[in-house]
Amino acid sequence: MVPPAPPHRALPRRRAPRVPTAALAAAGLVTACLIPYGTPSAAARQAHPGGDGGRRVLTVAVRQSVDSLSPFLAQSLVSSTIHRLAYEYLTNYDPRDGRAIPGFATAWHASPDKLTWTYTIRRNSTWSDGVRATARDAAWTFRKMMTDPAAATANGSFTANFAEVTAPDPATLVIRLRKPQSNMAALDVPIVPEHVWKKVKDFSTFTNDARFPIVGNGPFVVTAYKVDQYVKLRPNPSFWRGAPAFDELDLKYYKDGDAAVAALRKGEVSFVSGLTPAQTSALAHARDIKVNDAPGNRFYALATNPGAHAADGRRMGDGNPALLDPAVRRALFESVDTGRLVRTVFQGHAAVGRGYLPPRFGAYFWRPSAKQRVPYDPAAARTRLTRAGYRTDRQGRRLGKDGRPLRFRILCHATDPNDKAVSQYLKEWWAKLGIGLDVECLDNVGDPWLAGNYDLAFDGWSVSPDPDYVLSIHTCGALPATPRASGATDDFICDRTYDRLYARQAAEYDPAKRAALVRRMESRLYDTGYMNVLAYPNAMEAYRTDQIASVETMPSSGGNIWGQDGYWSWWSAVPAAGAVHAGAADADVPATGALLGIAGASALAAGLAVLYALRRRATAYDRE
């Protein structure tokens, strides 16, 4: 379960259906990977040294707590963002269109039966302590997840189907599967240094925050952390793509969104995400501030407790048993006017929720048919409850099967104004059904949620170009092994029909057939009524143009800055009044000399020459 950060979601632009890269690989197609390579130079930093002792510090306001600095345990958005910056993954996502491109691996191919995948590991990746990063580190990372359930807490779905992982030499990683797996070019698992992590005795309790700097091979190195105050990172000078231009990246915690915006106005922070529509409008014409109001990659949903239980069958928590009745769940959702929420709470900066995956993800987007759709119909909801045996008393209170008034609790994120606003509407709408609602806004909803101590909760996820992970968190296999164990489940959903569809899509390499199966999974999730996607809010964020000259969005043609699938935003960020030049040639990816300008119109008007060098690499795949 990932408690949602302030939403970075979008009124998505309709995009052409995407072909999963793994499917292309399996088909034996050759993919040319266009990789942005702008390496912010020392000259850029010297051109505008900044005020912190002559050092350029990029400060990002965050309003979500770090759940863990261990990549084996972390599931929150802010934590996964840190791990994207600190560690390399086998592959990355092209910021322009989301397709898989080289990361720690420079090439990959599948055997004819699709059960053996071979990755060529780059020779120029170095851990921040000077030790060379090799295929052995990747093999050790995956094997640890395969053999230690605690190490599989966050990302175990990626390795559950692995039969064997070996590293026959420093530049070769071989993964043998039990059955075909369609996301082998999208394994979103941070690779860790074996020589550091093999000393850890208990992965269930090790939070990776005892010693700094934390050894990694990403574009940044984590140098300091204080709970709910800050995370500090510095550029990794040995990063193979080139070091970022800023001398330091600070993630600074703000419990209150207005305080974060005030800090942005005063220049105390460089960037703020999760803006409200009112804040977005207020900042739109502010001096030295640029607002990014663009398609995001998140959804905003209402989740119900489906009878939380562990994989061993033991019940967990204290969820209201009335929510196990499909008639109750449907009546609740029939009484939610999602169109009104979009108009009032989000003030038009969102699209009405439909399927589980946002429209931004092309072929995977699903919407219910007219016959299947649950309409806003409070009168039908009242009739449904009465027919199902939920009568009302003389005070108009709806009574449960036990004769007591129905009253639910909803978990609300104290740092998310959307949760609070939507809660008030739900209280009003459900009161007309005779159902009471208690709103529990907490700084940390994770503890009661993971224990199953809730009735309903506001939910949200950042979705990657390959949707396998966010689909896996609703499978029975994601449940905790025992009530005291950790699990990867989002909402304790365990539905065998959904599981069968998940298994089929996970093994399907044909893009169209896989997309059809994913849409069927979304349809099943919708019909069960355990998840009600309310909206796809825009990514509303802003940064100071006198501190940041330019920054990469994802997708490049108008996407989000915070919460990307990759490290592009903060790796690409250029200090104001600075410039970038093409980085030195890389041993694994030869330069072509092509240049791509990324400076925005405001930066161009200021006379900034911000360019990226593009290098091309054809990722080789075996032909069948």
N, C-alpha and C positions, 0 to 999 in steps of 0.2 A: 504494500500500500504506500502510495506516495501522497502525502498531504499536499494539495496544490499550492503553489506559490501564487501571488497575485497574478491574475490571468494575463497571459501573453498570447491571446487567441485572436482569431481574425474573421472578418467577413471575406472569405477566401475568393480569390480570382479563380475563374474556371481554367483549369490547366489540362493540357493534353494528357491522356493516360500514360503512365510510366511503365516501362518494362523492367521488372526486377533484374538487377545485375546478375544475380546468381543464375537466373534462368538463361541469360545470354551466355554465361560461362558454360553452363551445361550443354548448350546448343553448339558450343565450339566456335562462337563468334569472337572476333578480335575487337577490342574496345580501345579507342584512343582516349586517353585521359588528359584533359586540359586542366592543369593545376596552377592556381595563382601562386606566384612566387615572390611577390614584392617583399624585399627584405629591408625594413626600415633601418636606415643607416645611422652611423655615429654622427655624420654631418647634419642629419635631420634633428637629432637631439641637441646638438650644439647651437643650431640656429635659433632655438627657443628653449633655453635651459630650464625655465620655470623657477618657482620660488622655494622649493624644499631643498635648500642647500645646493641649488643649481641642478637638481635632479627633477626629471619629469615623472610625476606620479599620476597615474590614471586611477581615480577612485570611483568605484561602482557601488551605489546604494543597493542593499539587498534587504528583504523583509521576511526571509524564510531562514529558519535555523538549520545549521549543518547537523545532519543526523549522525554522520560518521565521516572521518577522513580515510577510513579503510575502504578501498574500492570493492572489497568482497562483501561489505555490509551496507554501504550507502545506497539510498534509493531516492532521496529528495533531489529536486531540480538543482538547487544551489550546490549540493555535494557532487552530483554528476557533472556539473559544469566545471568544478575544480578539477575533477579527475580527467576531463577532456583536455584541460590545460597542462596537467602535470605528467600524464602518461600517454604513450602512443597506443593505438589500437591497430589491429592487423590492417584494416582498411579505414578510409575516411569517406566523407560524402562531399561531392562537388558542390560548392555553395551556389552554383548557378541552377542546377537541375536535380540535385539530390542523388545522382547515381554514384556507385562505388568507385573510388579512385585509390591509388596506393597510399599506404600509411607506413606502418612498420614493415609490411610486406610490399614488395614492388611488383609482384605478379602472382597469379594463382591459376590453377587448372584442376579439373576433375578427371578421374578415370572414366572409361567408357560406361561402367556400371554406376557411376555417380557415388560410389561408396568410399572412395579415397580422394582426398583433396591435398594437393601439394602447393605450398606457399614458398616463394623465394623471399627470404628475409634480407632487408637492406644491410649493406656492410658499413654504412657510415652513420649508424645510430649509436650514441654513447650515453650511458647513464651519467647523471649530473655529478657523480663522485669520480668520474674518469674511467670507469670500467666499461668495456665494450658491451653493448646490448646484442644478444644473439638469439637464434632460434631456440636455444636451450631455455631461455627465460620464458618464451611463449609456451613451450611444451610444459615447463614446470607450472606455470600459471593455470593452464587448462587441466593438467593432471590433478592439481590440488583441488580444483573445483569438482572434479570427478570423484575424488576419494574422501573428501571432508565435507559433510553436509553444511557445516558452518561457513565454509568458503564459498558455497553455492547460494548463499542467502539472497544476494542481490541479482545475480545474473545466471543462476543455475539452469534456466531454460535453454541457454545456448549450448550447454555441454551435456545435457541429459541423454542425448542420442549418440554421444561419442563412445566408440568402442576402444580406441587406442590413439594416443598422441605421442609422436616421437620426433626427435631432432637428429637425423643421421649426420648432420654437419652444421656448423654455425650459421650457414645461410639457407638451410632447408628445414621446413616444418611440414610434417605429414600428419594429417588427421584422418583416421579411419572411422567410418560411421556404421551404425547398425542398419540403418535404412536411409534412403535419400533425405537430404535436408536442404530446403530451398534458400536459407539465409546465410549460406557459407561465405558470401562476399559482404555480409553485413553483421559480423560477430562483434557486437558492441561491448567488448570486454577489455578493460584496461590491462595491458601487459605490465607485470611488475618484475623487479630485479630479483632473481632467485637468491643471489648472495646476501640480500637483505632479509627477504621474507622467509627464508628457510629457518631462520632463528625464532620465528613466532611459534609459540606453543599452543595457544588457544585462539583460534580465529573468531570464535563467537564473542570474545570480550576485547580483543585487540582493536583499538580505535585509531591507531596510527598517528597519534598526536602527542607522543611523549618526547620525541627527539626531532629537532629541526637543524638544517633543512631536510625535507623529505626527499629521498632519492627517487628521481624519475627521469624520463627521457623525452618529455613533451616540451613545448615552447616556453613553459614557465616552471619555476621551482617554488614550492611552498616553503616559506621561511618562518612564518609565525602564525599563531592562531589563538584566539581567546573567545570562549563560548559567548555567543550572542553579542559580540563586539566587533571582531574583525578577523579576516584572513589576509595575510600578506604574501605576495608572490613577487619574484624577481625574474627577469628574462634568463633563459638557459642559453648561455653563449655557445654551447656545443650542439644546439638543436639543428638537425640536418637541413631544415628549410631556411634557416637563418633566424637570428634572435629578433624578438619584437623591438619596436622603437622606444617604447616607454621604459624608463629605468625601474619602475615598480608598478605593480597592479595591486590595489587594495580593494577588498570587498568589505564594505563597512555596513554593519547591521543597524537598521532603523525599525523599531517596532511600529512607528506611526508613519503613514504615507505622507501626511502633510509636512511632517518634520523633514522627510527626505526631499520633498519638493522645495521646501524653504532652504535646505542646504544646497540644492542645485542652483537656486537663484543667487545665493551668496557666493557661489563658486567653491564651496567646501567639498562638493562631490562633482564628478565629471559626467555621471550618467545615472539616470533613474528609470526603472521599468515599472510596469504594473500601475500606470497612471489611471485615474478615473476620467470619465469623459469631461467633467468639469475642470480637472487639472490640465487635461490635454488642451482644452480650449483656452484656458488662462495662459498657458505657456506658448501657444502658437505664435504670438507676436512679441514675445519677450526678447529683449536684446541679448545677443550672444548665445541663444538657445535654439536648437533645431529639434522639432518634434517628428518622431517617426510613428505614424499611424497607418499600419500596414497589415497585410494578411499574416496571421500567426499560425502556430502549429499545435494549439491546445484546444481542448474542449472543456466545457464547464457543465458538471452533471450533479444530479441528486442520486445518492446511493442508499439503498435500504439494506438492513441487516437480514441476510437470508437464513438466519439460524446458524450463527458462527460455530464452526466445529473444526477439529483437527483431523488430519488424515487418518488417525486411528479411530475416528468416530466419536470421540468424546466432545461434548458440547462445551462451548466457550462463551463467557460473557453473560449479559443480561438483556439481550435484545427482546423486544416485545413480540410474543408469539403471534399476535394478530397479523403481523407483516408477512407471515408465512402463507397467508391466504391470498391467492391471486386476485380475488375480488376486491380486497382492501387496497392492494398496491395499485390496481387499475383505477379505482375510484380516486385515490390520491392524485394520480397523474392526470386524470380527466379534469381535475380541479385546478390545474396549473396552467395559467395563460402565458405560454412562452413568448408569444408575440408581444404581449404587454411588457414583459420583462426586458425584451430587446429594446422596445421603444422608451421605457422609463429608466430602468436601472443602467442599461448600457447606452442609452440615448442614441440608438442607431449604429453604434460602433461594434456591431456583432450581427451574426446571422442566427436565425432560429435553429435550435438543435434538431437533428434528425437521427442519423446513424452514429455509431461509436467513433468512427474516424472522420476527421474534418474534411470538407469538400476540397481543400487544398491538395489532397492526396489522390486526385484523379480517379483512376480505375477502381480504387478501393472504396470510394465514397458510396454509401448506400442510403437510400431514403425509403420509408415504408410506402406501400401502395395505398391508394385511397381506402381500400377495404381494410387494410391492416392497421392503418394509422389510428392512434389514440387521440381523438379530437378534444378540444377544450369544451367540456359539456358538464357543468356542475349539476344540472338537473338529472342527467343520466347517472352521474356518480351517486347522488342521493338515493335514486331508485335502486341502483345496483347493490348498495350496502343494505338497504331494507330487505331486498329479496334474498340476500345472502344470510339473513338472520341477525343483522346488526340493527336493532330497533333503537328508538330514542326515548328518553324519559321525559317527565313533565317539564324539565328545564331545557329541553332540546338537546341534551347531551347524548352522543352516540354511545351505546353500550356494547362492550365486547361479549364474547360467548360466555364469559365468566360473570356477566352481569355488572361489571364495573365500567365506569366511563373510559372511553378510549382516549389516551393521551400519550403522545410520542415525544421523544427527545431528538433534537438534531444537533450534531456536532458542527460548530461554526469556527472558522479560523479568525482569531481576534485581529489579525493584521490585514484581513481582506475585507474592504468595505462592501464588495459585492455580496459576500455571504450575509452580512448584516442586513443589507437592503432587501435581498431576496427573502430572507427569513421573515421579515415583516409582512410581505405579501402572502407567504405561505400561512402564517398565523391567521390572517384575515380570510383567505380562501377556505382553509380547512375548518375554521370556526363555523362556516356556513354548512358544513357537513355534520357539525356537532362534535368535531374532533379537536382536542386541545393540542398545543405544541409548545414545548419548552425549548428555548434556544440556549445552547451551552457554547459560548464563544471562549475558546482557550488559546493560549499562546502555543501550546503543543498538543495537537489533537492525536498525535501518533500513539501515545500510550493507551488511552482508552480504546482507540480504533483497533490496534493490534490485539488488544485483549478481548475484543468483541463487546465492549461495554458501550453500546450505542443502539439507537433505533434507526436513525437516518443520519446522513453526513453529506456535506458538500465535497465533491470529488473533482479531480482534474488531472490530466496528464499531458506532457509534451510528447507528441507522436513523431517517430522517426520515419524516414522515407520507406524503410522496410518495417511493416507493422507487427512483425512476429512477436516482439516483446510485449507490447501492450495487449496483444491477444492472449498471450500465455498466462498473464496474471489472473485470468478468470478460469483457469483450468483446475481440475481436481488436484493435479500434481503440484500446484503452487501452494496448496494448504500447508500449514506447519505440521510437522510429523506428530507432535504432541501438543497439548495446550501450552506448555512452557517453552516450546521450541520456536525458533524464528522461521518465517515462511516468506514467500514472494507474492502471496495473494494480495489482491487489492481489496476485495470485499467479501471474501469467503464463499464466493460462488463456486458451486460444483455441480455441473450439469452434464450428464453423459452424452447427450446429443451434441452439445457444444464441443465436448472433448473429441468426439469422433470427427467432427468437421475440422477441428484444429489439427489433428494428426494428419488428415488428408492434405490440408493446405501446406503443412510443413514439409511434406514430401513431394509436392507438386512443382515441377520446374517450368511447365508451360505457363507463361505470364497470364494469358486470358483465363485459363482454367483455374489458376491459383486465385486470381482476383474474384472470380465467381464464387469460389468457396469462402473467401474472406467475407464477401457480402452476405452469404448465407449465415455465417457466424454472427454477423451484426444483426441480421434479422432474428435469429434465435435469441440473442441477448436482449433485443427489444421486446420480444414476445414474453419472456420470462418476467419482465417488469422489475427486475432488481436494480436496473440502471436506467435513469431517465436523463438523457442528454438535453440540457436546457438551452444551451447556446454555444456558438463558436465566437468568442469575443476577439476583437482586434488586438494586435500587439501595439499597445500605446506606451511609448517610451520617449525619452528626450535626453539630449546631451549638450554640453557646452561647446560651442564652436570656437571659443577662445582657448580651449584646452585640447579638443579633439578636432583635427582638420578633416579627417575622413575615417570611416569604419565600414567594414563589409557587412551587408545584410545577407540573410539566407531565406529564400533565394535572392540572388543578387538583384534581380529586377523587381525589387519592392517586397522585402520580407522582414523578418524579425532580427533584432540584434542580440537580445538576451535569450538564452535557452536554445541555442543552435545545436545542430548535430555536427559538432566539430569545434575547432578552436578559432575559426576564421575571424570573428569579430575582434577579439582582444589581441590576437596575433597580428592582425592587419592594421589595427588602429594607429594612426599617424598623429604625432603631436602637432598642434596648431603652429602655423608659420614654418613648419618643417617640410621636408620632401623625402621621397624614397627613391631608390634606384634598384636596378635589377641585381639580384644576389649573385654570388659566385656560382659557377657551374657545379652541379651535383654529380657524384659518381654514378648514381643509379638512374638519374633522370636528365638526359642531355638537353641543353638549352636550344631553343629554336630562334630566339631573338625576337619573337613576337611580343608586342607590348599591349597591355590593356589598361586604359585609364580608368580609375575608380573614383576620382574626386567628384563630389557632388557639385551641383550648380553653384551653391554658395561658396564652396572652396575655390571653384574656378574664378568666380567673380573677385575673390580675394587674391587671385594671382598665384594660386598654389599649383605646382606641377607634381601631382601625385600619380605615379604610374606603377603598374604591376608588370613584371616580366612573366610571360607565360612559357612554360616548358611543356613539351609534349612527351608522353610516353605511351606507347602502344602496349597495353597489358596483354601478354600472350596467353592464349587459351588453346588447349589441344583440340583439334578437330576430330570428330567421331569418324 
